[in-house]
Amino acid sequence: MLRAMNQPSDLPPQPAEYYRRKAARARQVAEGVTTRAIKLRLLELALEYDKLADGTESATRPPPDLSDI
């Protein structure tokens, strides 16, 4: 779970829900951690997963219909 997020990967992107689950799990683990640095890193990781989910959602969203303009 703590793999660097900016490392290139040959794997296809995961669905947004995958990243949302990872973010939720990182937050859940952070709740039980007593070491401040680890807790902060887990919360940062959760935010990174949220950004990945947002990016995945926007990449898979169909373009807006501009024919009415």
PyRosetta script that sets phi, psi and omega in degrees:
from pyrosetta import init, pose_from_sequence

init()
pose = pose_from_sequence("MLRAMNQPSDLPPQPAEYYRRKAARARQVAEGVTTRAIKLRLLELALEYDKLADGTESATRPPPDLSDI")
pose.set_psi(1, -23.4)
pose.set_omega(1, -176.2)
pose.set_phi(2, -97.5)
pose.set_psi(2, 19.1)
pose.set_omega(2, 177.1)
pose.set_phi(3, -62.9)
pose.set_psi(3, 142.7)
pose.set_omega(3, -179.7)
pose.set_phi(4, -59.2)
pose.set_psi(4, 131.8)
pose.set_omega(4, -175.5)
pose.set_phi(5, -76.7)
pose.set_psi(5, -21.1)
pose.set_omega(5, -175.4)
pose.set_phi(6, -95.6)
pose.set_psi(6, 9.3)
pose.set_omega(6, 177.2)
pose.set_phi(7, -79.0)
pose.set_psi(7, 133.7)
pose.set_omega(7, 178.0)
pose.set_phi(8, -64.1)
pose.set_psi(8, 149.3)
pose.set_omega(8, -178.1)
pose.set_phi(9, -137.6)
pose.set_psi(9, 146.1)
pose.set_omega(9, 176.3)
pose.set_phi(10, -88.1)
pose.set_psi(10, -2.8)
pose.set_omega(10, -179.0)
pose.set_phi(11, -80.3)
pose.set_psi(11, 146.0)
pose.set_omega(11, 177.0)
pose.set_phi(12, -68.9)
pose.set_psi(12, 155.5)
pose.set_omega(12, 178.9)
pose.set_phi(13, -63.4)
pose.set_psi(13, 147.9)
pose.set_omega(13, 179.0)
pose.set_phi(14, -86.3)
pose.set_psi(14, 160.5)
pose.set_omega(14, 175.3)
pose.set_phi(15, -64.5)
pose.set_psi(15, 155.2)
pose.set_omega(15, -178.0)
pose.set_phi(16, -55.4)
pose.set_psi(16, -38.1)
pose.set_omega(16, -178.3)
pose.set_phi(17, -60.8)
pose.set_psi(17, -33.7)
pose.set_omega(17, 176.6)
pose.set_phi(18, -59.1)
pose.set_psi(18, -48.2)
pose.set_omega(18, -179.4)
pose.set_phi(19, -68.5)
pose.set_psi(19, -34.3)
pose.set_omega(19, 176.9)
pose.set_phi(20, -63.8)
pose.set_psi(20, -41.0)
pose.set_omega(20, 177.6)
pose.set_phi(21, -64.7)
pose.set_psi(21, -41.0)
pose.set_omega(21, 178.6)
pose.set_phi(22, -63.4)
pose.set_psi(22, -40.9)
pose.set_omega(22, 178.5)
pose.set_phi(23, -63.2)
pose.set_psi(23, -44.3)
pose.set_omega(23, 179.6)
pose.set_phi(24, -62.9)
pose.set_psi(24, -40.4)
pose.set_omega(24, 179.6)
pose.set_phi(25, -65.6)
pose.set_psi(25, -41.6)
pose.set_omega(25, 178.5)
pose.set_phi(26, -62.2)
pose.set_psi(26, -40.3)
pose.set_omega(26, 178.1)
pose.set_phi(27, -66.6)
pose.set_psi(27, -39.2)
pose.set_omega(27, 179.2)
pose.set_phi(28, -63.3)
pose.set_psi(28, -45.0)
pose.set_omega(28, 179.2)
pose.set_phi(29, -64.8)
pose.set_psi(29, -39.6)
pose.set_omega(29, -179.4)
pose.set_phi(30, -60.5)
pose.set_psi(30, -32.3)
pose.set_omega(30, 179.6)
pose.set_phi(31, -61.3)
pose.set_psi(31, -33.2)
pose.set_omega(31, -176.9)
pose.set_phi(32, -93.4)
pose.set_psi(32, -1.9)
pose.set_omega(32, -177.0)
pose.set_phi(33, -89.2)
pose.set_psi(33, 136.6)
pose.set_omega(33, 179.9)
pose.set_phi(34, -101.6)
pose.set_psi(34, -14.9)
pose.set_omega(34, 179.0)
pose.set_phi(35, -82.4)
pose.set_psi(35, 120.4)
pose.set_omega(35, -174.5)
pose.set_phi(36, -57.0)
pose.set_psi(36, -45.5)
pose.set_omega(36, -177.5)
pose.set_phi(37, -63.2)
pose.set_psi(37, -40.4)
pose.set_omega(37, 179.5)
pose.set_phi(38, -68.2)
pose.set_psi(38, -42.4)
pose.set_omega(38, 178.8)
pose.set_phi(39, -59.8)
pose.set_psi(39, -46.1)
pose.set_omega(39, 179.4)
pose.set_phi(40, -62.0)
pose.set_psi(40, -42.2)
pose.set_omega(40, -179.8)
pose.set_phi(41, -64.0)
pose.set_psi(41, -41.3)
pose.set_omega(41, 178.6)
pose.set_phi(42, -64.3)
pose.set_psi(42, -39.2)
pose.set_omega(42, 178.2)
pose.set_phi(43, -68.9)
pose.set_psi(43, -36.1)
pose.set_omega(43, 174.3)
pose.set_phi(44, -64.0)
pose.set_psi(44, -42.0)
pose.set_omega(44, 178.6)
pose.set_phi(45, -61.4)
pose.set_psi(45, -41.0)
pose.set_omega(45, 177.8)
pose.set_phi(46, -60.3)
pose.set_psi(46, -41.7)
pose.set_omega(46, 178.2)
pose.set_phi(47, -64.7)
pose.set_psi(47, -38.5)
pose.set_omega(47, 177.5)
pose.set_phi(48, -63.4)
pose.set_psi(48, -41.6)
pose.set_omega(48, 177.0)
pose.set_phi(49, -64.4)
pose.set_psi(49, -39.0)
pose.set_omega(49, 176.9)
pose.set_phi(50, -60.8)
pose.set_psi(50, -41.7)
pose.set_omega(50, 178.5)
pose.set_phi(51, -64.2)
pose.set_psi(51, -40.6)
pose.set_omega(51, 177.0)
pose.set_phi(52, -62.2)
pose.set_psi(52, -42.0)
pose.set_omega(52, 178.7)
pose.set_phi(53, -62.7)
pose.set_psi(53, -44.3)
pose.set_omega(53, 178.8)
pose.set_phi(54, -61.2)
pose.set_psi(54, -42.3)
pose.set_omega(54, 179.3)
pose.set_phi(55, -65.7)
pose.set_psi(55, -38.5)
pose.set_omega(55, 178.5)
pose.set_phi(56, -66.3)
pose.set_psi(56, -41.8)
pose.set_omega(56, 179.4)
pose.set_phi(57, -63.9)
pose.set_psi(57, -42.8)
pose.set_omega(57, -178.2)
pose.set_phi(58, -71.4)
pose.set_psi(58, -30.0)
pose.set_omega(58, 179.4)
pose.set_phi(59, -72.9)
pose.set_psi(59, -28.0)
pose.set_omega(59, -177.9)
pose.set_phi(60, -98.5)
pose.set_psi(60, -6.0)
pose.set_omega(60, 179.0)
pose.set_phi(61, -75.1)
pose.set_psi(61, 135.0)
pose.set_omega(61, 179.0)
pose.set_phi(62, -66.1)
pose.set_psi(62, 149.9)
pose.set_omega(62, 179.9)
pose.set_phi(63, -64.8)
pose.set_psi(63, 152.2)
pose.set_omega(63, 179.7)
pose.set_phi(64, -66.1)
pose.set_psi(64, 150.8)
pose.set_omega(64, 178.4)
pose.set_phi(65, -79.9)
pose.set_psi(65, 109.3)
pose.set_omega(65, -177.6)
pose.set_phi(66, -98.3)
pose.set_psi(66, 8.6)
pose.set_omega(66, -177.0)
pose.set_phi(67, -70.5)
pose.set_psi(67, -18.7)
pose.set_omega(67, -179.4)
pose.set_phi(68, -82.2)
pose.set_psi(68, -7.7)
pose.set_omega(68, -175.7)
pose.set_phi(69, -83.3)
pose.dump_pdb("model.pdb")
